Amino acid sequence: MLGLLGQKIGMTQLFNEQGEPVPVTVVKAGPCVIVGKKTIKDHGYDSICVGFEEIEEKKVAKPQLGVFKKAGTKCFRHLREFRPLKMEGFDVGKDLSVGIFKKGDLVSVSATTKGKGFQGVMKRCGKKGGPMAHGSKFHRTTGSVGMRTWPGRVLPGTGMAGQMGNAKVTTRNLKIVEIDAEKNLLFVKGALPGSRNGLVVVSTKAL
């Protein structure tokens, strides 16, 4: 797999050849820099480490700063590993741009979803709830989650109230509708996980 780190800008729409509107999410992908490289001989697998969003040296921990100085690159806030099918041409210090994608590619996008705090079972799990009548004492509560004598336990996966969102989510098979190479923009069909200006990882199979 090969990909880029980017920033989710927001949603808009484009028009296809038939004049129909297509909802798209705009992602500012890259440019990224290869700051590290692993090989089967030394590490047991092949991969490249990609950096995104340049920062000052004073904001980087000393162990991480040594990695950047060894690579001879600038310092970056975000790092991710990718495992391309072929390692040729991916040297340390090389820039990666939206040119690794092409229009019509299917990609996977990973991001951290919006955190919604502690929520009840109706919003978090989509449960129906109880009657809204005046005499009812069961409106939006969890209800019974237990069993009788057998099996006498709460089954795994039972929907309950708790933390909602703020979790890593990957959406697969999203189509790239348009690419703006000059501005490093990807126009991906549909909605993407995460909040506006949040970090996203766009990946696809290496050529």
N, C-alpha and C positions, 0 to 999 in steps of 0.2 A: 504494500500500500504506500502511496505517496500523497502528500497533501500540503496544505498551507494553514497557518494561523491567521486569523483575521478579526475584524470588529464588525458586529452587526449594526448597520446603520438604521434600518427601518424598512417598512413595506411601502410599495407603490404598485403600479400596474403598467404593463406594456401591451402593445397590440400586435397580434400575429398577422400573417399574410391575408387571412380572411377578414381582418378587421375586428376580431373578437378580443376582448380584454383578457389579459392573463395576469393574475396576481403574483407578484414576485417579492422576494426579500433581497435587499441590497446589502452586500457584504464587501467591506474593504479588506481584501485578502492580500496580506504581505505589504511590501516585499519582505521576505524572510531571508535569513542568512544561515548557512550550515556552519555550526560552531563545534561539531564533534562527529566522529565516525567510529563505529564499532565493527569488528570483523569476526568471522567464525573462529579464526585462529586464536585471537586474543580474548574474546568475550563469549564465544559459543553461538553467536548469531550475527547477522549483518543488519546494520541500521545506521541511520543518520539522525543527528540531533539538530533541530531547527530552532532558531531564536527569532522572536518578534517583539516589537515595541522597544526601541532603544532607550536606555536610562543612563544616569551618571554613575561613575565608578563608586562614589561614596555611598550609594544606595544598595550596593551589592555586598553580600557576605564574602569574607576573605576566601573560603574554599571555592566558592563559585567564581570569584574574580580570577583565581588561578586558571580555571578552565578557559575563560575568555582570553587571558593573556597567552596561554599556550596555543590557542587557535589563531591568535593575532587578529581578533575581531573586536568590534565594539561590544558593550554590555547590553543585555536584553532582559526585559522583565519576565517574559514567558518563554519556556522551553518545552519542546515536545519531540518524541522520537517517532520516526516513520521507518518502515521496512520495505524499501523498493525491491522489485524483482531482480533488478540488475544494479550493481553498485558502480558501474563505470559512468564517469562523468559527474559524479556527486563528490566533489572534493571540498575539503574544509575551506571556508571563506567564500564559497560560491553563493551568488544570490539566486533565490527562487521567486518567481513571479507568477502571475495568473496565466502565463504562457504554457504552464504544464497542463492546463485544462483546455478544452475546446468546446465550442457551442454544441449542445446536445448531449454532453456527458452526463452520466448518472453518478451522483456523489452521495457520500454520507456526511452529515453535519452533527457534531457533538458540542454540547454546551451545558451550562448549569441553568436549570429552570428558575423562574422567579419564585422566591420564597414567600409563602402565604401564611406562615405562622401556624398556630394550633387551630385546627378546624374540626368540626363535628363530622359524623358519619354521612350526613346528607350531602354536604359539599365535597368531602374528601373521597367518599366511596360511591356516591350516587344512590344511596338508599332512599326508600320511599318515605319513611317516617310514619307517624301514627295519625289518628283523626285530629282535625283542628277544632272539633266541637268543644263547647264550653265545659262539658263534664269530663272530658278526657284529661288524663294526667300523663299521656304518652304522646308528645308532639314531635320533637326532633331528637329524642334521646336514642341511645344505642339499642335498647331492648335486650332480649335474652340472647346470650351467646353460648350458653352451656348446654349440656346434654342431661339425660336421665342417668340411670344406673350404668348403661353402656352407650358410648365409650367413656362417658364420665369425664370429658375434658373438652377444652376449646380447640377446635380444629385449626391447623395452620392456614393462614391466609384469610381468616375471618376479619372483615372490615371493622375497624374501630377508629375512634377519634385520635388525632395525633398530629405530628408535624406534617405539613403539606408543602410540596415544592422544595426548592433548594437542593436538587439532586441532579446528578449527571444523566443526561438523556441523549441518545443517538437516534436521529431520524435518517432512514436509509432510502435509497432510490429516488433522490430528488434531482430534477432535471435542470441543467444550466441553460437558461433561455437566452442570455446575452452576456457578452464579456466586453468591458471597456479597459483595454490594456494600458492606455495612457494614465488613467486614474486608478488602476489596480482594483477595479470593481467587478464583482460577480453578481449577476442577477439570477437568483435561484427561485424556481417555481414553488409557490406555496409558502407556508409559514415555517419559521425555524424556532427551535427552543431558545430560551434565554431572553434577557432584557435588552433594551436598546443600549448600544455602546458596549455590550458585553463581549467577552472573548468567545469565539467560535473556532472549531477545528474542522476544516473542509478537507475530506480525503477521498481518494479514488484509487483505482488500480494503476500501477505504473505502466507506462508504455514499454 
